[in-house]
Amino acid sequence: MAEPTRRPRPGPAFRPEFTLYLFYFFAFFVFFALLLALPDLLAGMRALPPAASLEEERAAGAEIARRALAGRLPLAVVAALLALAVGGYGRVLPGLRRR
């Protein structure tokens, strides 16, 4: 009697974890940077008079955001790394969960 042939098991599926970690880092960084700049942006929105054009409003908003984040970008990077570390260690981020 012939023994049944064993099929080789397929290798592990491609899982782009590093790419997902990069995506989550930049998403967390933008989130924390906006969170740090939000109070100054809201105060600037209330204090600025109506602009004549949309370009002037954008330029004023960009200047307010630049001043708001002047010394706080390292804090946003650290907060993003900390959130990524906690989410990665706990495997709660979508796409990084164990099977």
C-alpha positions, -999 to +999 in steps of 0.1 A: +000+000+000+012+034-009+015+060+018-003+093+012+020+120+001+025+148+024+021+183+011+046+208+023+031+233+046+030+268+032+054+293+047+043+322+068+021+347+051+036+381+043+028+405+072+041+441+068+046+448+105+075+473+100+054+493+075+025+493+099+047+504+127+059+533+106+023+542+096+012+541+133+042+562+143+034+590+119-003+588+127+004+591+164+030+619+158+005+640+138-022+633+164+000+644+193+014+674+174-022+686+166-031+680+203-002+702+214-010+729+190-048+729+194-050+754+223-030+780+205-048+774+172-082+779+190-070+811+207-056+824+174-089+816+156-108+836+182-084+865+182-077+870+145-099+893+125-115+880+093-090+878+065-095+891+030-087+859+013-083+822+020-045+824+015-042+850+042-061+827+066-039+798+058-008+818+062-020+831+096-029+796+107+004+782+096+023+809+115+002+802+147+009+765+144+046+771+138+048+792+169+027+767+189+050+738+181+083+757+183+097+737+212+072+709+215+080+686+185+104+664+206+076+660+231+053+649+202+079+624+190+084+609+225+046+607+230+042+589+196+070+565+205+055+558+239+020+552+224+035+529+197+055+510+223+024+504+245+003+495+215+029+472+200+037+455+233+000+449+240-007+439+204-038+461+204-030+479+171-049+465+141-027+445+119-002+437+146-023+412+166-012+377+171-030+350+153 
